[in-house]
Amino acid sequence: MEPIRKHTGLVYPLNRANVDTDQIIPKQFLKRISRQGFGQFVFYNWRFDSKGTLRDDFSLNQPKYEGTSILVAGENFGCGSSREHAPWALLDYGFRVVIAPSYADIFYNNCTKNGILPVILSDDDVQTLIKNAEAEQYYLTVDLEAKKVYDNKGFEATFDLDSYKREMLLNGWDDIAVTLTHVDKIDQFEANRK
């Protein structure tokens, strides 16, 4: 995984609550065995019509959101099934940070294990960010080291993240990488077991 310490990016506002994992990555695209290639299908049923053509009426398809890397959404983001493909799809599309008032627990944990920083802010703060991003191209900086979200217009909010998850994201570690930080002890244990 790529470490994430401070990220500045274009904000995409998804002013919807209870976005479930099947809306993030529909079930028909879960046939891949690698983590790559899911980004093209993110929010597929909203982004594309029945013929597979990009829809004009879904905001993510607008040119002003091209290159977006911060998703701001409503409460209970990532609810539904526990598919890990949802954060894979968001990351592959280009999202490094998701900001919402609340998340489904499994989705939240899957984000931190796959290199996406899930930030929890108050509903009022989230609505402010959504309003700003709907009005114009809007950039935020998310500083994981300082645990702050801010823009260049005066908005600033703090967030919290479990210290273990924070360390994993700051170092770009997944579960295997965390295990490998103990490789000397593992080697020693294996040598003693021969």
Secondary structure, DSSP 8 states (H G I E B T S, - for coil): ----SEEEEEEEEE--SS-BHHHHS-GGGTT-SSSTT-GGGTTHHHHB-TTS-B-TTSGGGSGGGTT--EEEE-SSBTBSS--THHHHHHHHHT--EEEES-B-HHHHHHHHHTT-EEEE--HHHHHHHHHHHHHS--EEEEETTTTEEE-TTS-EEE----HHHHHHHHHT--HHHHHHTTHHHHHHHHHHH-
